[in-house]
Amino acid sequence: MSRMLAVLSRFTRRPLTAIAILAVLGAGAWAVTQPSLQLAASCAGGGYGGTGYGGYGAPTGTCGPYVALAPRRVLDTRYGVGAPTGPVGAGQSITATITASNGLPLTGASAVVLNVTVTDPTQNSYLTVWPTGQGLPNASNLNFTPGETVANLVTVQLGPSATVSFYNQAGSVQVIADLEGYVSTTATGSAGLFNPLPGSRVLDTRTGLGGISSPVGGGQVIRFPVAGAGGVPPTGVGAVVLNITATEPTTASDVTVFGDATSRPPTSNLNFGAGQTIANRVIVQVVNGYVDIYNSVGSVQMVADVNGYYTNSSISSASGSDFNSEAPVRIADTRPGSGLPYAGQTIGPGGTLTINVAGTAGVPAMTSASPPTAVVMNVTVTGTTAGSFLSVWPANFSRPLISDINWVPGQIQPNLVVVELSPSGTVSFYNAAGSTDIVVDVEGWYS
């Protein structure tokens, strides 16, 4: 155990630059397999409250397999892409329409996966992303400080006419969104079914894991194998869910993650400053069994942990789960006085908190006809007292050697988490050092 902690503590170190503490965090104070060749239309619904929009106006809970795309930019307020030119002001919302020219079908999509980036913020604030046509939820997706550029993956249900809304709480900020894929309500066959994994490290350029044993230089592309690694099968894989972490960068830069042997898209997945350690979730196409990472400038060490994979159509008997989307719902907030489940259960150094997910906030119970296999959550750490990391994993497994969020003292840091559920529907959270509160917003589940 001490050896594991030593390895992970090295992973979380970065210079303790001053970061203002954000006073607000969200509105108001803040494996069961599916039969092969199952039709998407037959999967279970039951979204939160039974209202809302999915599939361009279908009831919440509309679900289906995932279709991974080569990333493409669908919103950039700096240049008027997808919305009027200009930053999003304090208390302001903007709406973006995801069009067929972006790769979305004219009909038959219930949710999209977006890599959302904020840049040039003028104040401490947060951004909330949710389906247009529904009320602003008590949830947040990104938290940021003045001048910071930060990204987070977002899985969001579509509103009417394939629309998504973005809300900024304070100051002004430029917002960028890159489409990574969508949930299809019409696709049939064996492609796009999700198979969760407990979590496993498949790349670490510091140690040579994944075949690369040196930092990624400026303008350099590395490729590392994911098929056959970390529980991913050697064949039949269309895409994987990875937590990508940059550490020890020599200068401010960004990285792009994309399918091997494909053209590098004009997008980014992770932005960082010199000396910073920061992570972001990616859902990326697998080509030839490999995934590629490109670094813009300087050099940086890269780490990747795999959390699951999506099938492709090459194996007709493939099994897995469809995705059920819902508007964000807060299911846990450990801050004292939050008034929400797990209030006052701050996680101390070396501490673990297990929370129940199944049967809450619209997620089906494990005893339902279509029990959930995994959940998609935006997890935010706040009230952090020391540089540390958070690991999230299914509660029935021993804690894997992975991390999901890294931070310095006083920092508020979110990340999207895609995690398998235990047979009882629970998930565990581990904090390495100091103490931290966590805030958990559910965005959907697999069943």
Secondary structure as the mmCIF struct_conf table of DSSP 4:
data_model
#
loop_
_struct_conf.conf_type_id
_struct_conf.id
_struct_conf.beg_label_comp_id
_struct_conf.beg_label_asym_id
_struct_conf.beg_label_seq_id
_struct_conf.end_label_comp_id
_struct_conf.end_label_asym_id
_struct_conf.end_label_seq_id
HELX_RH_AL_P HELX_RH_AL_P1 SER A 2 THR A 12
HELX_LH_PP_P HELX_LH_PP_P1 ALA A 20 LEU A 22
BEND BEND1 ALA A 23 ALA A 23
BEND BEND2 GLY A 26 GLY A 26
TURN_TY1_P TURN_TY1_P1 ALA A 27 ALA A 29
HELX_LH_PP_P HELX_LH_PP_P2 VAL A 32 PRO A 35
TURN_TY1_P TURN_TY1_P2 SER A 36 LEU A 37
HELX_RH_3T_P HELX_RH_3T_P1 ALA A 40 SER A 42
BEND BEND3 CYS A 43 CYS A 43
HELX_RH_3T_P HELX_RH_3T_P2 TYR A 48 GLY A 50
BEND BEND4 GLY A 52 GLY A 52
STRN STRN1 GLY A 54 GLY A 54
TURN_TY1_P TURN_TY1_P3 GLY A 55 GLY A 57
STRN STRN2 ALA A 58 ALA A 58
HELX_LH_PP_P HELX_LH_PP_P3 PRO A 59 PRO A 59
TURN_TY1_P TURN_TY1_P4 THR A 60 GLY A 61
STRN STRN3 CYS A 63 GLY A 64
STRN STRN4 TYR A 66 ASP A 76
TURN_TY1_P TURN_TY1_P5 THR A 77 GLY A 80
STRN STRN5 VAL A 81 VAL A 81
BEND BEND5 GLY A 82 ALA A 83
BEND BEND6 THR A 85 GLY A 86
STRN STRN6 VAL A 88 VAL A 88
TURN_TY1_P TURN_TY1_P6 ALA A 90 GLY A 91
STRN STRN7 GLN A 92 THR A 97
HELX_RH_3T_P HELX_RH_3T_P3 ALA A 100 ASN A 102
TURN_TY1_P TURN_TY1_P7 GLY A 103 GLY A 103
BEND BEND7 LEU A 106 THR A 107
STRN STRN8 ALA A 109 THR A 119
BEND BEND8 ASP A 120 ASP A 120
BEND BEND9 GLN A 123 ASN A 124
STRN STRN9 SER A 125 PRO A 131
TURN_TY1_P TURN_TY1_P8 THR A 132 GLY A 133
BEND BEND10 GLN A 134 GLN A 134
HELX_LH_PP_P HELX_LH_PP_P4 GLY A 135 PRO A 137
BEND BEND11 ASN A 138 ASN A 138
BEND BEND12 ASN A 141 ASN A 141
STRN STRN10 LEU A 142 PHE A 144
TURN_TY1_P TURN_TY1_P9 PRO A 146 GLY A 147
STRN STRN11 VAL A 150 GLN A 157
STRN STRN12 GLY A 159 GLY A 159
TURN_TY1_P TURN_TY1_P10 PRO A 160 ALA A 162
STRN STRN13 THR A 163 ASN A 168
BEND BEND13 ALA A 170 GLY A 171
STRN STRN14 VAL A 173 VAL A 173
STRN STRN15 GLN A 174 SER A 184
BEND BEND14 THR A 185 THR A 186
BEND BEND15 GLY A 189 SER A 190
TURN_TY1_P TURN_TY1_P11 ALA A 191 GLY A 192
STRN STRN16 PHE A 194 ASP A 204
TURN_TY1_P TURN_TY1_P12 THR A 205 GLY A 208
STRN STRN17 LEU A 209 LEU A 209
TURN_TY1_P TURN_TY1_P13 GLY A 210 GLY A 210
BEND BEND16 GLY A 211 GLY A 211
BEND BEND17 SER A 214 SER A 214
HELX_LH_PP_P HELX_LH_PP_P5 PRO A 215 PRO A 215
STRN STRN18 VAL A 216 GLY A 217
TURN_TY1_P TURN_TY1_P14 GLY A 218 GLY A 219
STRN STRN19 GLN A 220 PRO A 225
TURN_TY1_P TURN_TY1_P15 ALA A 227 GLY A 228
BEND BEND18 ALA A 229 ALA A 229
TURN_TY1_P TURN_TY1_P16 GLY A 230 GLY A 231
BEND BEND19 PRO A 234 GLY A 236
STRN STRN20 VAL A 237 THR A 247
BEND BEND20 GLU A 248 GLU A 248
BEND BEND21 THR A 250 ALA A 252
STRN STRN21 SER A 253 GLY A 259
TURN_TY1_P TURN_TY1_P17 ASP A 260 ALA A 261
BEND BEND22 THR A 262 THR A 262
HELX_LH_PP_P HELX_LH_PP_P6 SER A 263 PRO A 265
BEND BEND23 PRO A 266 PRO A 266
BEND BEND24 ASN A 269 ASN A 269
STRN STRN22 LEU A 270 PHE A 272
TURN_TY1_P TURN_TY1_P18 ALA A 274 GLY A 275
STRN STRN23 ILE A 278 GLN A 285
STRN STRN24 VAL A 287 VAL A 287
TURN_TY1_P TURN_TY1_P19 ASN A 288 GLY A 289
STRN STRN25 TYR A 290 ASN A 295
BEND BEND25 VAL A 297 GLY A 298
STRN STRN26 SER A 299 THR A 311
TURN_TY1_P TURN_TY1_P20 SER A 313 SER A 314
TURN_TY1_P TURN_TY1_P21 SER A 316 SER A 317
STRN STRN27 SER A 321 SER A 321
STRN STRN28 PHE A 323 ASP A 333
BEND BEND26 ARG A 335 ARG A 335
TURN_TY1_P TURN_TY1_P22 PRO A 336 GLY A 337
BEND BEND27 LEU A 340 LEU A 340
TURN_TY1_P TURN_TY1_P23 PRO A 341 GLY A 344
STRN STRN29 ILE A 347 ILE A 347
TURN_TY1_P TURN_TY1_P24 PRO A 349 GLY A 350
STRN STRN30 GLY A 351 ASN A 356
TURN_TY1_P TURN_TY1_P25 ALA A 358 GLY A 359
BEND BEND28 THR A 360 THR A 360
TURN_TY1_P TURN_TY1_P26 ALA A 361 GLY A 362
HELX_LH_PP_P HELX_LH_PP_P7 VAL A 363 ALA A 365
TURN_TY1_P TURN_TY1_P27 MET A 366 THR A 367
BEND BEND29 SER A 368 SER A 370
BEND BEND30 THR A 373 THR A 373
STRN STRN31 ALA A 374 THR A 382
BEND BEND31 GLY A 383 GLY A 383
BEND BEND32 ALA A 386 GLY A 387
STRN STRN32 SER A 388 PRO A 394
TURN_TY1_P TURN_TY1_P28 ALA A 395 ASN A 396
BEND BEND33 PHE A 397 PHE A 397
HELX_LH_PP_P HELX_LH_PP_P8 SER A 398 PRO A 400
BEND BEND34 LEU A 401 LEU A 401
BEND BEND35 ASP A 404 ASP A 404
STRN STRN33 ILE A 405 TRP A 407
TURN_TY1_P TURN_TY1_P29 PRO A 409 GLY A 410
STRN STRN34 GLN A 413 GLU A 420
HELX_LH_PP_P HELX_LH_PP_P9 LEU A 421 SER A 422
TURN_TY1_P TURN_TY1_P30 PRO A 423 SER A 424
BEND BEND36 GLY A 425 GLY A 425
STRN STRN35 THR A 426 ASN A 431
BEND BEND37 ALA A 433 GLY A 434
STRN STRN36 THR A 436 THR A 436
STRN STRN37 ASP A 437 TYR A 446
#
